[in-house]
């Protein structure tokens, strides 16, 4: 072990290691039996492999038993590594939080999920996991989110945030992006326990350098505790020849060690001493051990020693994040123990019977609990009482206004409208604004959030001195304090969306809804998509703002020009997408998105904004109050008619930054005697859902189609947007009209706006040509 090796300590709870070990055996049995029933017992008419991870679960049983039945408090939260989900269900069953009827439903429709799911599993799950690396970092963002929720509720405690991490998850770059963020080193409630079994899906990993990983965590400001050997081995190390044995095991490669686990006692006595100068001393030491003792000793790693694990937990100091490296054996105590291909291996019936005998279980009655009155039953009951949580009633989020009442004039950008709306919200609805938390990866000023940040301050775990407060030339005031509502992360988009997911889940976890808004450059939305999508799957509701967007960023060149992002909002479940053309549309869409957050029937929103200055008079906002409200309702439903021709021959449907080109094209077409309707699309996703609803394939309203695309005005279509043209192609299905789709389907080029639009066929001439072709179709 390292210098931070766990040492015995006294805990206020009485530890009955014998009863705890018996519970551990039962957890191992139940977790293995859950997977066994799903694959070997339950009828499988299709023959498709059900799957499960008996070996990965077995490496976690000691860690999870020591945590849940001895260490945790009800305020603590645990993110369980994906492949250990059967262990979580077995644990919840013994704690009385899961009915027996569910133990036979792993990976069946409506049953226990493949990986822990907050929204779909029937038993308590603190964090949804399943996408490698996300479950680990979720505890970091969950800690920050809980601090914000506590600021609203006045709660004084947070509890620890535990992450049970497979060692292979540390290969994920997103893990290190999170660990290295400066704010993380101040989050003392974070505890990661790394299941260091040194195996991946296909093999024993030859060179997992634990000491290098330890050094990386230390360099990031974490407390590092290593639990390498259990007490059986540690006692042997104190005997004559023990130092030689320890040196031999320490220097052994992972594959060689794993091979020892598969040997008979005779072969083990031959190969364990090795061929080096310490062979005689090691041979003498182990010659005095019987086969059972030798068998137990060679696999007595710290991650399977309950006492060593409890000692490690006692060292956590809560002043900085902690990582515990717990050495384990994949498949521990199973017939597949240590085999390099045991990742998805399943025990056969004979092996299950042998395991049942060793665990004191019965294959014919696999779901037995401990008899009442036994030490094991008492231990489970005490843990259940200690961990039980009452149902959390979510507070109703404050009302968000639908229209602040401002009518923008002059020239403005949709990106600037974002910051303007947030400032207006703080005056018009301060209760709602108090729950807004904005997040950005070092782009606050360049995305027009400066005024908002100046007003609400920057979040920090502790208050910091603003050394530029008296500098009159400083425009952006960086006041860092625990009550700040803006969080600035490093340039790591996965961190941003991971935090968004957890900020957006506080309504269901702690009953305090937050209204999180993340702002990043639109080209990098795709980079962040997978963890953001997973956050929505887990129940996190947020607003993601991609700005600036598209080839409208002309001088920036292809590297900063997003092409496929418009379809992301169209396709992403649990999300409404908006791409407004005007400042007022942006305000209405943002307010609509805020009103969807923090409630059981809520959803996320993706806003795609632009830095292109647009003449706001083109919006032709109605001055009559009723007409203005009708326009607003259409904007947040997906589209509105911007121009109507007396005698249309074609309809042009434009979205976002290219709307001025479409409007100019309509004017020139009318001058040629070709009437054209102009529809401003604000949400392709909502229009697509409306179409599906009209077809009877989706629940929801379809009235927007009748108002904006009435059958009497059905004409050939031209669609145009600064993004991939397929995004609006479905509009032709509303009335089965011919369609020409204009957009971006190749990498961008640097240049001015006119050249760039011309290159991609988004310029006025291209729109007119397409409209004439469509009208003649």
Beta strands, then each sheet from edge to edge (+ up, - down):
strand 1: 77-79
strand 2: 161-166
strand 3: 190-196
strand 4: 223-227
strand 5: 322-327
strand 6: 411-412
strand 7: 436-440
strand 8: 458-459
strand 9: 480-481
strand 10: 486-488
strand 11: 515-520
strand 12: 543-546
strand 13: 575-578
strand 14: 604-608
strand 15: 614-615
strand 16: 639-643
strand 17: 648-655
strand 18: 675-681
strand 19: 716-721
strand 20: 739-742
sheet 1: 1+ 2+ 3+ 5+ 4+
sheet 2: 6+ 15-
sheet 3: 10+ 7+ 11+ 12+ 14+ 13+
sheet 4: 8+ 9+
sheet 5: 16+ 18- 17- 19- 20-
end
